[in-house]
């Protein structure tokens, strides 16, 4: 397929060197796929910032968040027989797993959509409590009326689930807790109710039976979800053969709800595809990409913390143009644009 994405010539827009660590004991390892929103005439990003601890001689130090959202550091002696540090990402001590990096969400704002800075008087969001002690990740932002709904991945020793916080001013947040229990992630809430109900895409994982598929659910209040239906599965031999998951909130078009999603192969090559859902019953799939609409072909997408990855959680829609902010190689934040009509044409619409 002809490449229908147009990458910004200033990519990458944001890299780890452009931000300061959250505190003196931490080092920014990488930046990942931001949630995107508009607020007070500016474009805002909620960038996932993954950090690791400054290491000390003879010790292996890992971070976690306490009940108040502050980092606590655990130090393990490298010679301790209870320590298993064979995996650089997840270590085990006395039967308990710990992540070597934890993520928080950093608020950045831009006047032009290209140059982003941390907003004065706007704080970062950190994990808090037992279900977010290993961090919060990959936020999607949906706006319904005057409220922003933030769905994000909660990580802890209890597993990986979906959390919800809401805000109207990006300074005061209401925590709604875990809305999809482990193992679940990639949750995007539709930006309007359908027949009086909230709808959301999400991705439960079932490695023994089933797989990493996109599901849809409905809710009377955005907190209690039911009537779950599987709407898109992996496909052998295609760009989404191993796993797939929703990107940002679906875009309403006259043809249906247009969702840009990520798909990965067994070799962990992440591309983007599109799926079109019925306007009145979004559990009905009208069409789906046979080929990706975006592949990791730029150098900064092929090489990085985890190469061969393009992954999006957020966009801004401006007429026919989708301005898509995305993570490249699990290290940088980048920008690409699409014509909505061109994407629909690839779906035969």
N, C-alpha and C positions, 0 to 999 in steps of 0.2 A: 504494500500500500504506500502511496505517496505520503510523505510526512506532512501532516496537516497542522502540526503545532509550530508556533513561531517563538523561538526562545529570545529572551531579552538579551541585547548585546552587552549588557553590564553584568550578566551572570558570572559567578554567584553574587547575589545581592548581599548576603550575610554569611560570614564564616566564623569559626570559633575565635579567631584572633580579634574580631570586632566587638566582642562582649567581655565584660569582667566576670570572674567567678562570683558565686553567691557569697562566699566568705574566704578568708585567707587560708583555710585548710583544704580548699577544693581547687580542682583544675578542670576546666571545660574540655571534655573529650570530643564532643560533637554536637551539632545542631540538627534538628529533625523537623519534618513536616508540620508547619504551623496551622492552627485554626485562624480563620480570616473573618473580619467584620468591618463595617463602616460605623463611625461614631463621631459626631460633631464635625462633619466635613472631612474627616481623616480616615485613612485605611489603617486598621489595627491588625496586628499579628499576635497570636499566642504561640510563641516558638517553644518547642520542646528543647530544653537545654539539659544534656546528659553530662554529669560531672563525676569525677573520681577523686579520691582523697590523695593528699600529698603523702607519699610513703616514707616510712622510717626504717632505718637499717635494722635488719633482723626480725622485722615485723611485717605482717600483712594487715593493712587497715582497710576497713569497709565502712561505708556510711549508711545511716538510716535516719528517717524522720521520726521525731517523737510526737506526742499528742498535741503539741503546740506549733508544729511545723518547723521546728528547729533541727538542725543536723546534729546527730550524735555519731561519734566515731568509735568503732570497736576495733581493738588491736589484738591480733592473734600472733603468737610466736611461730615463726616458720618451722621450728623444730618440733612443734607439738604434734604428737602422733594422731591426735583427734582432728587435725586439719587436713582437708583434701583440697589442694589448690591446683589440681590438674587442668581445670577449665578456667581460662582467663576471664570469663564473664560471670560465672556462678561458682562460688566456692562453698564448701560444706565444712561445718565444724560441729562435732558431736551430734551428727544427724540432722542439723538445721542448715538450710541453704541460705546464702546471702549473695546479693548482687554486688559486683565490684564497682558498678556505676549506678547512680540514681538520677532521676529526671525531675525537673520542675518546669513550670510554664512561665516564660518571661514575656511581659507585655511591651510591645514596641509599636510606635505610631509613625505615620508618614503623611506628608502633604501631597507628594507626587507619586506615591506608590512604588518608588524606587529606593529612596534613601530613608532608612528607618532608624529611629532613636528611641531610647527608653523615655516614656512620658513622665514628667515631673508629677509627683503625688500619686502615681499609679504603682502599686506594689506587685511583685511577682506572686504567683500562686504555688504553694508547696503542699506536699502530702501531709496529712494530719491524721493521727489515730491508727488503730490496729490494721485497718484495711488499706492504708496508703503509706505504710511505713517504708516501703521500698520505692516510693515515688509515684508521680502521676504523669501520664504520657498521652501524646497524640490526640489533642483536643479538637473536636468539631464545634463550631459555633452556629447556632440557628437563631434567627430573630423572628418572634411571633408577636405582633402588635408592638408594645414598648418594652418587651422583655427579651433578653439574650439568654439562651439555653446552652450551657456548656456541658457537653458529654465528653468524657475522657476515660482513659484506662487507669484503674486503681491497681497497684501492685503491692503485694505483701506476701508473707509466708503462707497466708490463707489461700492464695491463688490470684488470678487476674480477672477482674470484673469491670463493670461500667459504672462510673459515678456521674452524678448530675449536680451542678451548681447553677444558680441563676443570678442575673444582675440586671440593673437598669442603667447604672452609671459607671461601671467598671471600677468602683471603689468599695462598694458594699455588696457582699455576696451572701446568698442563702444556700446552705448546703442541704441537699435533698437525700444524700446517702447513696448507697449502691442500688441501681435500678435494674441491672442484669447481673446475676450471680456468676461465679466462675464456672467454666472458663469462657469468657466472652469479651469482645472488644469491637472496634470499628463501628461504633454506633453513631448514626446521623439522624437527627429528628427533622421531619418535613417542616417547612417554614409556614405552613398554614394547616388548619384542621380540615379534614375531609369527612363530610357528613357528621360533623360535630365531634370527631375524635382526632386525637394526636396519632401520628404514625411515625415509626422509626425503623431504619435498617440497622441490623446488628449481625455479629458473627460469633455464634457459639462454635466450639471446637469439639470434635468427637473423633479422636485418632483411631480408636479400635473399630468403630462401626460408623460409617458416614464420613465426614471430612470437614474441611474449613470452607463453609458455604455462606452465602448471603441469605439472611432471613429477614422477614418483615413482621412487625407486631403493631398492635394498636392499644390505645390507652384513653381513659376518660379524663385523666388529670396530669399526664406526663410523668407520673411516678410509678403507677401500677400498670404493668403491661401484660397483655395476653393475646389470644388468638394468633399464636406464632405460626408462620408459614415459611417454608423454604422456597426461595424464588430463583436462585442461581447456584449451580454446582460447578465443580471443576470439570475440565474437559481434556481428555487424553490428547496429547500431541499439539495442544494449543498453548498460547502465552499464559493461560490461567490453569495449567494442568495440575498444580500442586495445591494452591490456595488462592482465595480471592476475598476481597472485603470492600465495603463501601468507602467512598471518599467523603466529600462534604455533603451538605443537605441537597437533595434532588432539586433540579431547576424546573420550574413549571413552564411548559411550552404548549402551543396549540396542538401538538402531536401527542403529548403525554409528558410524564415526569422523566426528565433526562438525568441519569445518574452516571457520573464518571467514577469508575472503580479501579482498584489495583488488582492485578493478577500476577502470580509468580509460578515459575517452573520448578522442577525438582532441583535444578542447579541454582535456585534462589535468584533468578533474573526477574526483576520487577518491572512490569510495563503497565500502561493504563489502557483501559477499554471503556466502552459506554454501554448502558442498558436503558431501554425505554419502557416505562411502566404506564399502565392505564390511568387516566386522570381520576376516574371515579372509584376504581378498585385497583390500587397500586400493587396488589399481590399478583396481578395479571401482567406477564411480560409480553410486550408487543414485539420487541426486537432486541438483539444483542450483538456486540461486535464479534465478527469472525477473526479479525486481525486487530492488533493494538492500534490505538490512535496516537500513542506516544511510546517510544522505546528509549532506553538509555544509550544514546549514541554520542553525546558530547563527552569530552574528556573528563569534566568534573562530575559526570554521572556514572562513568565507568570505573573511575579510580577514586578511592576515598576510604573512610572508616569501614564501609561495607559496600563494595563496588557493584556496578550493574544494577542500580536502583533508581527509579523515579517513583515517587510516592506522594500523593496529595491528600490533604484534609480540608483544603479551603480555596475559595475563589470569590471574585467579585464579578457580577454580571452587569455589563454596560451595553444595552441594546443587543446586537447580535454577537458581541464579543464577550468571551469568558476569559477574564484575567486570572490565571491559575497560579497560585503560589505552591511550590512543591519542594520536597526534600530530595536532594541529589546525593547519591552514594552514602546516605546516612551521615552526612557531614555538613552540607551547605543548604541554605535556603535560596531558591531560585524562582524565576518568573517566566511563564510562557503564556501565550494567548492562543485562543481557538476561535474560529467562527462556529457558532452554534448550528447554523444551517449546514455547514460542511460536515459536522459530526452526524447530524440527522441524515444526511445523504449517504454516509457510510453505512447507516442502518436501514437503508432503503426507504427512507421517509421523505 
